[in-house]
Amino acid sequence: MMLLRQIAISLLAAAAAAPALARAAEPSADEIVSRSLESFYYAGNDMRTKVQMKLINPQGKVREREMTMLRINLGAAGDQRYYIYFHGPTDVKGTSLLVWKYPVKEDDRWIFVPTLRLVKRIAADDKRSSFVGSDFTYEDVSGRDLSDETHALVRKESLGGRPTYVIESKPKAAVDYARRVSWIDAERWLPLKEEYFDVRNEALRTFTADKVEQTGKHWTITARTMKNLQSGHRTEVVFREVEYDVGLTQDIFTERYLRDAPSQWVR
């Protein structure tokens, strides 16, 4: 009888300790966001993809963009380079965009305007302005820094059949939104949904991951939508021919190739 009592006491103690152990094993909000940024923006050593973008106004009128995006990672510090070349339509054909991303300071951005044969530097504080007239910002394209916001784990819930962490992020500096709520896949670490709110807690924009596919060992959001909830305008993006670790070199991400696109990679 004494042995059975000891076993029962041990089982009760283990059951009582289990929730605490589970909580202890739960990643922090910063860890969740850090892993999400890594999965979303840093997969592979480099990446090449064709991008189709549709800009859709509230009346349903569509404008399209087609581009090639190249990205390379530059070591443990987190520096990256992005190169985007526009294939169409005619009014933007030949335009190219270069981003040098730094985790510890403002990014450098340049755009080449072929009609003027001019390379123009984009001001650092323009990172939250519209990316080529879309509902995505420059920051949405190349990513933000973990330290730009404070993060809190709100809850865990299922979204579209996927387990997610719901994270509330608040910018440390005054920007165009007051808080952002993200639903981050608890296994693949990709953001499946994001909602942006202003200081009056009114919804500004909503991001959704419409399609997630595995390319090699990397899960990739291959279809995504950003909607401006105040204007009713939305932007739909599809990534095609996604390739990782294709052997991009750092010299591609320079002003020379802004003016003269590297045909091997933007075909």
Protein Blocks (a to p, Z undefined) as FASTA:
>chain_A
ZZmmmmmmmmmmmmmmmmmmmmmmpccfklmmmmmmmmmmmgojbdcdddddddddfkop
acddddddddddebjnopacdddddfbdfklgoiacdddddfkbccddddddfklopacd
ddfklmmgceehiabdfklmnopafklpccddfbdcdeehiacdddddddfbdcfbfbdc
ddddfklopafbdcdddfkopafbdcddfbdcdehjbccdfbdcdddfknopacddddeh
iaeheopafklmcfklmmmccfklmZZ
